[in-house]
């Protein structure tokens, strides 16, 4: 029920406009990095913004259907760092949108994806103040090679929070 339709405009490897629609749950997100992001739910449009990461609680969004041992390890490491860890399952590119709207702090993808899986969500997330980076801390960029997989990455609602202490375990 949470499949998405993703539309993105990429310029020089960077998503500059993205839209993510989840028709089964009547949600649409769109965003432009540097200008803002919005959510339309049941015909009502509102601006969305990511949230800062505190030291007490971390809300992790993860796949409803593609969980791995790496996801479990990331959650376990997060539980050592934060007082409370809450997992929020979501489908498709909605995980990026959940971070963008502030209902989750982080989405960490430690498995294969392609540009069509996440580029539109990246534009929405970055428009809402998030960062989307590979595990080395580099911003993701895209080419028009349909066979090229994305590196493992994370989407954080707080682009200044240092996730390296947890993510170094996956390089």
Beta strands, then each sheet from edge to edge (+ up, - down):
strand 1: 5-11
strand 2: 14-22
strand 3: 27-32
strand 4: 36-41
strand 5: 44-48
strand 6: 57-63
strand 7: 84-90
strand 8: 106-109
strand 9: 131-134
strand 10: 153-156
sheet 1: 1+ 2- 3+ 4- 5+
sheet 2: 7+ 6+ 8+ 10- 9+
end
